[in-house]
Amino acid sequence: MDRNEHPTEALAHFLAAETAEVPSLQEFVLEGCATGLTRLRTAEGEDWIIACVDAGTVPATHTAAIHRLLLQANNLWAGTRGNTLGLYGDNDDTVVLSRSLRAAEATPPALEKILRHLIDDARQWRTWLVHLADDTLPTLD
């Protein structure tokens, strides 16, 4: 998708494709930030969409504290607004913020709104992860 900040047409095309036709992860650029979308079909035949955004890297000096914070945030939905924080990558050091929804419930405007919220939240987490040099962790609200 180009960076014209008008992703509605590209998202409509993504939603119109059959699940089997969609690449494992399709990248969309929104607000200058790469976001990923994928579709999958469950064993029960239900189609789901998973949206994700890179939220930064776990600083090596704070690994245990960050992992604990991510688990707390997921458990309480604090700082995630119902999204999920996870780790991705060969070394499990990349923090990813994601959200899943049923494909049948998705529309291009709703999906765009979800992506924009993920971007905003991921930027906040990225800021927290970068500024942990003073050994302080963010307060979850």
Beta strands, then each sheet from edge to edge (+ up, - down):
strand 1: 26-30
strand 2: 33-41
strand 3: 47-57
strand 4: 84-88
strand 5: 94-102
sheet 1: 1+ 2- 3+ 5- 4+
end
